[in-house]
Amino acid sequence: MQVPGLLQEYKGCLATRKFDEAEKINKEINDFITNEINTTGDELWYFCDHLLNKADRFEETIPVYFAAASLYKVRRLARMSLCVGCIVWWGGMHGANVRMIECDVTMKDVVKRHVIPLMHDIKNQMLEVTSESEYAKCEHMSRVLGYIAESEELVDDDVAAKEAREEGRAWEERLRELEEESESSKRRNRKLT
């Protein structure tokens, strides 16, 4: 089956709350896109942006954002984080969550049991990226955890939202430490010259 058919099947699984089947289809879509189609993460990301503008296609963006993050995994933390959420106009998986719930409050169950775990999967993939600086990792991890926390709040899971915010603050604190270390190093170098 081609990706459009899989996306429709995926959407049907979410509608009927067949999360195990949806996860299998998500994996199938991800494997097909990342191994069989000659595309880039950017092309997929822009495709998802287009789908988010269509009122009946929000659910279909989830596996495509996930595949885009998989393609970015090699070296692009910034782009992976955009697949989880985008500050500009509520894009990414978080943007899809907002739109799904606005259209149908019963989609909270889908967001909680299926989409948020995928967001965590991307966060965990980001932890495996070794080609970028610790500074970049801290910056993007804190951003992703903020979107995860906001999605947790959408589904009224205040405990999980608090945990995500605390984890995000830990990354932000490490980011501040790195900035202070950098500034201190610059001051020492100026004194030596």
Secondary structure, 3 states (H helix, E strand, C coil): CCHHHHHHHHHHHHHCCCHHHHHHHHHHHHHHHHHHCCCCHHHHHHHHHHHHCCCCCHHHHHHHHHHHHHHHCCCCHHHHHHHHCECCCCEHHHHHHHHHHHHCHHHHHHHHHHHHHHHHHHHHHHHHCCCCCHHHHHHHHHHHHHHHHHHHHHCCCHHHHHHHHHHHHHHHHHHHHHHHHHHHHHHHHHHHC
